[in-house]
């Protein structure tokens, strides 16, 4: 019988930003469906418990830790909790992110700059730093920071764009540095996706934001959470074993417009 090249059985995935309706929780679901043990982190415990329960009800293995990725001690504790539960880390999906205040100006509060970079950039670094020994032990590890169209074109607000632009250069640096140790590093850059961040509960941005973006995209649709999660699976699996240092746009062609 031919082995499924997308099978990730035996691997452990550590995922940030995994409590809301978004790329983190979507990736956890897809990775678990293909055999990985998944460890979810975010700031909201009730939502984390719901995500874990859904994965376990579907036959997967999951755990969680409440964690603000901008706080180094909390990230270290979450990494330690993952290793205590599952014994290893092979896959990292670093999807925790905040948009910041909607200000098309440089006249935003300094606290907003610090908050956005603290989550979107420092959170990636803290997770990598404390997981690095376990990634080295894996011998076949994959790290996937989640970027944005804001990393590829002038789009979005300054703190958000700066944080994602930094990851744009961080990914190839890490890939070159870590490749000899069997660690692959690739980023995904989603276009506008219908998530809790872009279409929050209580707000309906469908007519104002979602539908106009669909009309502009070359494929006349938007990428979805599932599209991003499937890309994460591909990069994490044997199908992506020769790919590193890349930024993959999952955007229905949005970056072309």
C-alpha positions as CSV (number, residue, x, y, z in Angstrom):
1,X,0.0,0.0,0.0
2,X,1.4,3.4,-0.9
3,X,1.9,5.7,2.0
4,X,-0.1,9.0,2.1
5,X,2.6,11.6,1.5
6,X,0.5,14.1,3.5
7,X,0.5,11.8,6.5
8,X,2.1,13.5,9.6
9,X,1.4,10.7,12.1
10,X,3.9,10.8,15.0
11,X,4.6,14.5,14.6
12,X,3.8,17.1,17.3
13,X,2.6,20.5,16.2
14,X,2.8,23.6,18.4
15,X,0.3,26.2,17.2
16,X,-0.1,29.8,18.4
17,X,-3.2,31.9,17.9
18,X,-5.4,28.9,17.9
19,X,-8.5,29.8,19.9
20,X,-10.4,31.9,17.4
21,X,-12.0,31.1,14.0
22,X,-8.7,31.5,12.0
23,X,-5.6,30.0,10.5
24,X,-4.3,28.6,13.8
25,X,-7.4,26.6,14.7
26,X,-7.9,25.6,11.1
27,X,-4.4,24.3,10.9
28,X,-4.7,22.4,14.1
29,X,-7.8,20.6,12.8
30,X,-6.2,19.6,9.5
31,X,-3.0,18.5,11.0
32,X,-4.8,16.4,13.6
33,X,-6.9,14.8,10.8
34,X,-3.7,13.7,9.2
35,X,-2.2,12.2,12.3
36,X,-0.3,14.9,14.1
37,X,-0.7,15.5,17.8
38,X,-1.5,19.2,18.2
39,X,-0.9,21.6,21.1
40,X,-2.9,24.9,20.9
41,X,-2.0,28.2,22.5
42,X,-3.9,31.5,22.8
43,X,-5.1,33.9,25.4
44,X,-8.7,32.7,25.7
45,X,-9.1,29.4,27.7
46,X,-12.7,28.7,27.0
47,X,-12.2,28.9,23.2
48,X,-9.1,26.7,23.5
49,X,-11.0,24.1,25.4
50,X,-13.7,24.1,22.7
51,X,-11.1,23.6,19.9
52,X,-9.4,20.8,21.8
53,X,-12.7,19.1,22.5
54,X,-13.7,19.2,18.9
55,X,-10.4,17.7,17.8
56,X,-10.6,14.9,20.4
57,X,-14.2,14.2,19.4
58,X,-13.0,13.7,15.8
59,X,-10.4,11.1,17.1
60,X,-7.4,13.4,17.3
61,X,-5.0,14.1,20.1
62,X,-4.7,17.7,21.4
63,X,-3.6,19.8,24.4
64,X,-3.5,23.5,25.2
65,X,-2.0,26.2,27.2
66,X,-3.2,29.7,27.8
67,X,-0.5,32.0,26.5
68,X,0.1,35.6,25.5
69,X,2.9,35.3,23.0
70,X,4.2,38.8,23.7
71,X,5.2,37.6,27.2
72,X,8.3,35.5,27.0
73,X,7.7,33.6,30.3
74,X,4.3,32.5,29.1
75,X,5.7,31.3,25.8
76,X,8.3,29.3,27.6
77,X,5.7,27.8,29.9
78,X,3.6,26.8,26.9
79,X,6.5,25.2,25.1
80,X,7.4,23.3,28.3
81,X,3.7,22.2,28.7
82,X,3.7,20.9,25.1
83,X,6.8,18.8,25.6
84,X,5.6,17.5,29.0
85,X,2.4,16.3,27.3
86,X,3.7,15.0,23.9
87,X,7.5,14.7,24.4
88,X,8.6,16.6,21.4
89,X,7.9,19.4,18.9
90,X,8.3,18.8,15.1
91,X,6.0,21.5,13.6
92,X,5.4,25.1,14.6
93,X,2.5,27.1,13.2
94,X,3.1,30.6,14.4
95,X,-0.2,32.3,13.6
96,X,-0.9,34.6,16.6
97,X,-1.5,38.1,15.3
98,X,-3.2,41.4,16.0
99,X,-4.1,44.1,13.5
100,X,-3.6,47.1,15.8
101,X,-5.6,50.3,15.6
102,X,-7.0,51.2,12.1
103,X,-4.9,54.4,11.5
104,X,-3.7,55.3,8.1
105,X,-1.2,57.7,9.6
106,X,2.0,57.7,11.7
107,X,0.1,59.4,14.5
108,X,-0.9,56.3,16.4
109,X,-0.2,55.5,20.1
110,X,3.2,54.1,20.9
111,X,1.4,51.5,22.9
112,X,-0.3,50.2,19.7
113,X,3.1,49.9,18.0
114,X,4.5,47.9,21.0
115,X,1.4,45.7,21.2
116,X,1.4,44.8,17.5
117,X,5.1,44.1,17.3
118,X,5.0,42.3,20.6
119,X,2.5,39.8,19.3
120,X,3.3,39.6,15.6
121,X,7.1,39.7,15.8
122,X,8.4,39.1,19.3
123,X,5.9,36.3,19.7
124,X,7.4,34.4,16.8
125,X,10.9,34.9,18.2
126,X,10.0,33.8,21.7
127,X,8.4,30.6,20.4
128,X,11.4,29.8,18.2
129,X,13.9,30.5,20.9
130,X,12.4,28.3,23.5
131,X,11.4,25.5,21.0
132,X,14.8,25.4,19.2
133,X,16.3,22.6,21.2
134,X,13.3,20.4,20.5
135,X,13.3,21.3,16.8
136,X,16.9,20.3,16.6
137,X,16.1,16.9,18.2
138,X,13.3,16.3,15.7
139,X,15.7,16.1,12.7
140,X,12.8,16.8,10.4
141,X,11.2,19.9,11.8
142,X,9.1,22.6,10.0
143,X,8.4,26.1,11.2
144,X,5.7,28.1,9.5
145,X,5.2,31.8,10.5
146,X,2.0,33.3,9.2
147,X,2.6,36.6,7.4
148,X,0.1,38.7,5.4
149,X,-0.3,40.4,2.1
150,X,1.0,43.4,4.0
151,X,4.4,41.8,3.8
152,X,4.3,41.6,0.0
153,X,2.8,44.9,-0.9
154,X,1.9,48.3,0.6
155,X,-1.3,47.2,2.3
156,X,-2.4,47.6,5.9
157,X,-1.5,49.9,8.8
158,X,2.1,50.8,9.7
159,X,2.7,48.7,12.8
160,X,1.1,45.7,11.2
161,X,2.9,46.1,8.0
162,X,6.2,46.6,9.8
163,X,5.7,43.4,11.9
164,X,4.9,41.3,8.9
165,X,7.6,42.8,6.8
166,X,10.2,41.8,9.4
167,X,9.0,38.2,9.1
168,X,9.5,38.4,5.4
169,X,13.2,38.6,5.9
170,X,13.3,36.5,9.0
171,X,12.0,33.4,7.2
172,X,14.8,33.0,4.6
173,X,17.5,33.9,7.2
174,X,16.2,31.1,9.5
175,X,15.9,28.7,6.6
176,X,19.5,29.2,5.6
177,X,20.8,29.0,9.2
178,X,18.7,26.0,10.2
179,X,18.7,23.9,7.0
180,X,21.8,21.9,7.9
181,X,20.1,20.8,11.1
182,X,17.0,19.5,9.3
183,X,14.7,22.4,10.1
184,X,12.7,23.9,7.2
185,X,11.3,27.4,7.6
186,X,8.6,28.7,5.2
187,X,6.0,31.5,5.6
188,X,2.5,31.6,4.3
189,X,1.1,35.0,3.3
190,X,-2.7,34.9,3.3
191,X,-4.7,37.4,1.4
192,X,-8.0,38.7,2.9
193,X,-9.6,35.7,4.6
194,X,-12.9,35.5,6.4
195,X,-11.7,35.1,10.0
196,X,-12.6,36.5,13.4
197,X,-9.9,39.1,12.9
198,X,-11.2,40.4,9.5
199,X,-14.9,39.7,10.1
200,X,-15.3,39.8,13.9
201,X,-18.3,38.5,15.7
202,X,-20.9,41.3,16.0
203,X,-19.5,43.0,12.9
204,X,-20.5,42.1,9.3
205,X,-17.8,43.2,6.9
206,X,-19.1,41.0,4.1
207,X,-20.5,43.8,1.8
208,X,-18.0,46.4,2.8
209,X,-14.8,44.3,2.7
210,X,-15.2,40.7,1.7
211,X,-17.3,41.0,-1.5
212,X,-15.3,43.9,-3.0
213,X,-12.1,41.9,-2.5
214,X,-13.6,38.9,-4.2
215,X,-14.5,41.0,-7.2
216,X,-10.9,42.2,-7.5
217,X,-9.1,38.8,-7.0
218,X,-8.1,37.1,-10.3
219,X,-9.8,33.9,-9.2
220,X,-13.0,35.9,-8.2
221,X,-12.9,34.3,-4.8
222,X,-11.0,34.7,-1.6
223,X,-8.7,32.1,0.0
224,X,-10.2,30.4,3.0
225,X,-9.0,29.2,6.4
226,X,-9.1,25.7,4.9
227,X,-6.9,26.8,2.0
228,X,-4.3,28.1,4.4
229,X,-4.5,25.0,6.7
230,X,-4.0,22.7,3.7
231,X,-0.9,24.7,2.7
232,X,0.4,24.3,6.3
233,X,-0.2,20.6,6.0
234,X,1.6,20.4,2.7
235,X,4.7,22.3,4.0
236,X,4.7,20.1,7.2
237,X,4.5,16.8,5.4
238,X,6.8,14.8,3.2
239,X,5.3,16.6,0.2
240,X,7.2,19.7,1.2
241,X,10.4,18.2,2.3
242,X,12.5,20.0,-0.3
243,X,10.9,23.4,0.3
244,X,12.5,26.0,2.6
245,X,13.0,29.7,2.8
246,X,9.8,30.4,0.8
247,X,6.9,32.8,1.3
248,X,3.8,31.2,-0.2
249,X,0.9,33.5,-1.0
250,X,-2.4,31.9,-0.3
251,X,-4.5,34.6,-1.7
252,X,-6.5,33.6,-4.9
253,X,-4.1,35.9,-6.8
254,X,-4.7,39.0,-4.6
255,X,-1.1,40.0,-4.6
256,X,-1.2,40.3,-8.4
257,X,-3.8,43.1,-8.2
